[in-house]
Amino acid sequence: MTVGIVGLGLIGGSFAKAYSKAGETVLAKDIDKSVMDFAMLSGAVSGELTTENIKNCDLVFICTYPGAALDYMEKNGPFIGKKPIVIDCCGTKKVIVDKGMETAKRYGFTYVGGHPMAGTQ
């Protein structure tokens, strides 16, 4: 499986480590080059997530603030294709889910609104 991760903070970095540890290929994108360099050096990330390779991912996790997630989907929507399932990991849902569903429909990819928090339910 190939997993794309946008944003390597606490949530995205944790996904990267877990998927890499499970033997999956992880491609990532972070605005901080030193974070990307460290993630690649540590083996949590196999390579950079780009507009050329995002369509080959099975899953794409967007682990950023809601505004940045919407911007990323809008900018990269034409390159995602039908294969990946795109899951945002933003804490707030209404705005991102409404716009995410609209963007996914326009570009033909599958979008799921996720949430990084877990409870006892």
PALUM-691495 format. One line per 5 residues: number of its first residue (from 1); their letters; for each residue x, y, z of N, C-alpha, C. Coordinates in steps of 0.1 Angstrom, whole numbers, plus 5000, padded with zeros to 4 digits. Each point is the difference from the previous one (the first is absolute). Example, Ala and Ser with C-alpha at 12.3 -4.5 7.8 and 13.67 -1.06 7.14 Angstrom:
PALUM-691495
1 = as = 5132/4943/5078/4991/5012/5000/5009/5012/5000 | 4996/5011/4993/5009/5011/5000/4992/5011/5008
//
This chain:
PALUM-691495
1 = mtvgi = 5008/4988/5000/4992/5012/5000/5009/5012/5000 | 4995/5011/4993/5007/5012/5000/4991/5011/5007 | 5006/5006/5010/4993/5010/5008/5006/5014/4998 | 4992/5010/4997/5004/5013/4999/4996/5008/5012 | 5009/5008/5005/4997/5008/5012/5004/5014/4998
6 = vglgl = 4991/5009/5002/5002/5015/4999/5000/5005/5014 | 5012/5005/5004/5002/5006/5013/5005/4989/5010 | 5013/5002/5005/5006/4991/5008/5002/5004/5015 | 4989/5006/5005/5000/5004/5014/4997/4988/5008 | 4994/5002/5012/4997/4989/5009/4991/4989/4993
11 = iggsf = 4990/5003/4994/4991/4991/4994/5006/4994/4987 | 5004/5008/4991/5006/4995/4987/5013/4992/5002 | 5008/5005/5010/5012/4993/5003/4998/4986/5006 | 4989/5000/5008/4996/4987/5007/4995/4990/4989 | 4992/5005/4991/4996/4991/4989/5012/4995/4992
16 = akays = 5009/5009/4997/5012/4997/4992/5008/4989/5007 | 5002/5001/5012/5008/4990/5008/4993/4987/5000 | 4987/5000/5003/4992/4988/5001/4999/4992/4986 | 4998/5007/4990/4999/4994/4987/5013/4995/4995 | 5011/5007/5003/5013/4996/4996/5004/4987/5008
21 = kaget = 4997/5001/5013/5003/4988/5008/4993/4988/4996 | 4988/5001/4994/4992/4989/4995/5005/4996/4986 | 5010/5006/4995/5006/4996/4987/4994/5007/4988 | 4992/5010/5002/4993/5007/4989/5009/5011/4995 | 4998/5004/4987/5007/5011/4994/4993/5013/5004
26 = vlakd = 5008/5010/5006/4994/5012/5004/5007/5012/4992 | 4991/5007/4994/5005/5013/4993/4994/5011/5007 | 5007/5011/5002/4995/5011/5009/5004/5013/4994 | 4993/5010/5005/5002/5014/4997/4999/5008/5012 | 5010/5009/5003/4999/5009/5011/5006/5013/4996
31 = idksv = 4995/5011/5005/5005/5013/4996/5014/5003/5006 | 5003/4993/5010/5014/5002/5006/5009/4989/4995 | 5010/5005/4992/5010/4991/4994/5007/4991/5010 | 5004/5006/5012/5007/4993/5010/4992/4988/5005 | 4987/5002/5001/4991/4989/5005/5000/4989/4990
36 = mdfam = 4999/5004/4987/5000/4989/4990/5013/4993/5000 | 5011/5008/5001/5014/4993/5000/5001/4990/5011 | 4995/5005/5012/5001/4991/5012/4991/4987/4998 | 4988/5002/4995/4991/4989/4998/5006/4990/4990 | 5007/5005/4990/5006/4991/4990/5012/4993/5006
41 = lsgav = 5008/5008/5008/5012/4994/5006/4997/4989/5010 | 4989/5003/5007/4996/4990/5011/4993/4988/4994 | 4996/5000/4987/4994/4989/4994/4985/5000/5001 | 4994/5010/5006/4985/5001/5001/4994/5003/4987 | 5008/5006/4991/4995/5004/4986/5009/4995/4990
46 = sgelt = 4995/4995/4989/5007/4994/4989/5004/5010/4989 | 4992/5011/4999/5002/5010/4990/4990/5011/5001 | 5001/5010/4991/4991/5011/5000/4987/4997/4992 | 4989/5005/5006/4987/4999/4993/4999/5012/4991 | 4998/4997/4987/5000/5010/4989/4987/4999/4992
51 = tenik = 4998/5010/4991/4989/4999/4991/5001/4989/4991 | 5012/4995/4997/5002/4989/4991/4997/4986/5006 | 5003/4999/5014/4998/4986/5006/4988/4999/5009 | 4993/5011/5002/4988/4999/5010/4990/4990/4994 | 4998/4999/4987/4990/4992/4994/5003/4985/5002
56 = ncdlv = 5012/4997/5004/5004/4986/5003/4998/4995/5014 | 4996/5010/5009/4998/4996/5014/4986/4993/5001 | 5000/4992/5011/4987/4993/5003/4992/5009/5010 | 5008/5006/5009/4994/5009/5010/5008/5013/5000 | 4993/5012/5002/5007/5012/5002/4994/5007/5012
61 = ficty = 5008/5002/5010/4996/5006/5013/5004/5015/4999 | 4991/5009/5002/5003/5014/5001/5000/5004/5014 | 5011/5002/5006/5002/5003/5014/5005/5014/5003 | 4991/5010/4996/5003/5014/5002/4989/5007/5006 | 5001/5013/5002/4989/5008/5004/4989/5000/4989
66 = pgaal = 4987/5002/5004/4990/4999/4990/5002/5009/4988 | 5004/5012/5001/5002/5009/4989/5010/4995/4990 | 5011/4995/5006/5011/4994/4992/4996/4987/4993 | 4991/4992/5007/4995/4988/4994/4991/5003/4988 | 4992/5010/5001/4991/5004/4989/5009/5006/4988
71 = dymek = 5010/5008/5003/5009/5005/4990/5007/4988/4993 | 5005/4991/5007/5007/4988/4995/4991/4993/4990 | 4987/4997/5005/4991/4992/4991/4997/5007/4987 | 4997/5013/5002/4997/5008/4988/5011/5001/4990 | 5012/5002/5005/5012/5002/4991/5004/4986/4994
76 = ngpfi = 4999/4989/5008/5005/4987/4995/4988/4991/4995 | 4988/5004/5001/4989/4992/4996/5001/4995/4986 | 5005/5008/4990/5001/4995/4987/5010/4989/4998 | 5009/4998/5009/5010/4990/4999/4998/4987/5008 | 4990/5000/5009/4997/4989/5009/4995/4987/4992
81 = gkkpi = 4991/5002/4991/4995/4989/4993/4990/4992/5008 | 4995/4989/4995/4989/4992/5007/5005/4990/5010 | 5013/4996/4999/5005/4989/5009/5001/5003/5015 | 5006/5011/5004/5002/5003/5014/4987/5003/5007 | 4999/4996/5012/4989/5005/5009/5007/5011/5008
86 = vidcc = 4994/5012/5000/5006/5012/5007/4993/5002/5013 | 5007/5000/5011/4995/5002/5013/5006/5012/5007 | 4992/5009/5004/5006/5011/5007/5000/4996/5015 | 5009/5006/5007/5002/4997/5015/4999/5013/5008 | 4991/5009/4995/4998/5013/5007/4991/4998/5011
91 = gtkkv = 5001/5008/5011/4992/4999/5011/4986/5005/4998 | 4998/5010/4992/4987/5006/4998/4995/4994/4987 | 4987/4998/4999/4995/4992/4989/4991/5008/4990 | 4990/5008/5004/4990/5005/4991/5005/5006/4987 | 5009/5010/5002/5005/5007/4988/5008/4991/4991
96 = ivdkg = 5009/4993/5006/5009/4991/4992/4992/4989/4993 | 4990/4994/5007/4993/4989/4994/4991/5006/4988 | 4994/5011/5002/4991/5006/4989/5009/5003/4988 | 5011/5007/5002/5009/5004/4989/5007/4987/4995 | 5004/4991/5008/5007/4988/4996/4992/4992/4991
101 = metak = 4987/4998/5004/4991/4992/4991/4998/5007/4987 | 4998/5013/5000/4999/5007/4987/5012/4999/4991 | 5012/5001/5006/5012/4999/4992/5002/4986/4995 | 4997/4990/5008/5001/4986/4996/4991/4997/4989 | 4988/5005/5000/4990/4998/4990/5005/5006/4987
106 = rygft = 5005/5012/5001/5005/5007/4988/5012/4993/4993 | 5009/4995/5008/5012/4993/4994/4999/4985/5000 | 4990/4994/5005/4998/4986/4999/5007/4991/5009 | 5005/5005/5012/5006/4991/5010/4991/4998/5011 | 5003/4989/5008/4992/4997/5012/5006/5007/5012
111 = yvggh = 4991/5007/5007/5004/5008/5012/4992/4995/5012 | 5008/4999/5011/4994/4996/5013/5004/5010/5011 | 4991/5005/5007/5003/5009/5011/5004/4991/5012 | 5012/5001/5004/5005/4992/5012/5001/5010/5012 | 5004/4994/5011/5002/5008/5012/5011/4994/5008
116 = pmagt = 5010/5008/5004/5012/4994/5007/4997/4996/5015 | 4989/5004/5005/4998/4997/5014/4992/4987/5002 | 5002/4993/5010/4993/4987/5003/4994/5001/5014 | 4989/4994/5002/4994/5000/5013/4998/4985/5005 | 4992/4999/5010/4998/4986/5005/4988/4994/4994
121 = q = 4993/5007/4991/4988/4994/4993/5005/4989/4991
//
